Amino acid sequence: MLKSFRLPADHGTHVLEDYAKTRSDFDWKQAETGFSWFQTGKINAAYEMIDRHVAEGKGNKIALRYSDATRDEQYSFADLMHLSGKAAHLLRNQAEVVKGDRVFIFMPRTPELYILFLGAIKAGAIVGPLFEAFMEDAVRDRLSDSEAKVLCTTPELLSRVPVDELPHLKHIILIGDTVGTNGFYIDYKQAMQEANADFPIEWMAREDGMILHYTSGSTGKPKGVLHVHQAMIQHAQTGRWVLDFQEDDIYWCTADPGWVTGTSYGVFAPWLNGVTIVVRGGRFSAEDWYQTIEKNKVTIWYSAPTAFRMLLSAGNALPAKYNLSTLRHVLSVGEPLNPEVIKWGWEVFQKRIHDTWWMTETGAQMICNIPTMEIKAGSMGKPLPGITAAIVDDDGQELPPNTMGNLAIKKGWPSMMRAIWNNPEKYNAYFTLNDWYVSGDSAYMDEDGYFWFQGRVDDVIMTSGERIGPFEVESKLVEHPAVSEAGVIGISDPIRGKIIKAFISLREGFEATEALKHEIYQFVKNGLAAHAAPRQIDFKEKLPKTRSGKIMRRVLKAWELNLPVGDLSTLED
Ligand code: WTA
């Protein structure tokens, strides 16, 4: 048995009270000393999230409260230790998972998702969560790039998994009513019944892979961003500083684990701190969300601007019907948080909404409004202790305050991505300016050290808080028989932040009709994902391209905004 590690009982003492002092003193090594592996050298994030709390006598504490339209369940830390041990056995013995194998999870948010997630990590696998709304192309790209060995999914989603095109896939674990096990397909329910709960955890090195999140850049297919077990020290520490976790908190992170917020802050940060999480399955509705807060007596709530704007547009009479007084701390991530939303949060909840900035690649929060900090509405806050952020020009020179430039982070924080899967060139491209990681966001820093988001430097589109690469959408569009060429940009939308707009030139013999627009929209929705489908389409005779054949999205944006198109010297003709 491992030597036990302790989180001090007075979690409050960890909360960042003196930003300036902590900032000047802090070194990430200090955050490591709280973990058992600091002494034992035995590292596994699933152990630290679950088993450790049981070893420390907190086995009966509720770890997960789950509900959807048909289920209402809770699981203690001891329950999850037991179930994730079984899941690890299942993965190891039946699905032949060994250390480093990629295990993907493609299913709706249910307790089984979390159990398999923990089980995969216990077994030493690299876990790859996929958003349940992904359609066949999106699933294929990710499973084939990562050479996934095992996929956990449901019978309902199976039709979106092109099994024949995935030579590396050795097993599919089916969660739901199935016909049983046949070697390739493994019946989760049956296998879990048979599996031993006492799994010998696979001890990892700090730098061993833990999780792979696919995310979009401006060119090429989505890339696999790899995080390692070491990342957990930043998940845990920011859980205390930024989320202000205390012993009795009930925490609701609304993000799906298919996105990085749903894992770093939906799983790792709360459970590393032994906090109870709420998971609500099913689709968004304002009533349902307010009810979820009331029913679970949620104290800390982490969501996104699009969700807040949807709640805001449902009116203030609705929240008045619910008891939301348990809320102590509210946070936001993923898109610019408008001052209007902050104002609304103050009116409706009497709470400040704390904006936080980070990315899939950074793995954890970087620039934040911490509880003890004055909020300047519209600013993302300040870099956390242990994080050096700056605004740099295109040569990597730091720019003075109030000057817009590239938002960059000094290399070397614990949760920094360690690789782009199978693509070292792409990885290195993030670090071309000396020791700076270049985020792809533009921003400025004011005279007080607060950072202000200005936009993306590249063509990445944030829609409803989800990150879309235009290339992935364009590639899908040109598969449609009517489409000759396609260029995709983001255009402003009052609720979703941005929506996707496609400029399309048609093949001979096709007519530009509303019906065709609808058909093309459906085509992307059914092939890729609903959130990636173009809500607006403009048919054009011809699209602006460079001589090497690249669509000039810059010109599309200028068309959209009726702006001068600028330098066209590289234009095709
Ligand atoms: C954007 C989400 C403005 C930004 C955790 C970044 C934000 C991208 C904020 C990463 C914020 C994230 N204000 N924009 N507080 N937080 N973004 O990888 O453009 O899905 O580069 O990670 O979201 O999106 P990702």
Residues whose N, C-alpha, C, O or C-beta is under 5 A from the ligand:
A	BS01	WTA	T261 V333 G334 E335 P336 L337 D355 T356 W357 W358 M359 T360 E361 M380 S439 D441 F453 G465 R467
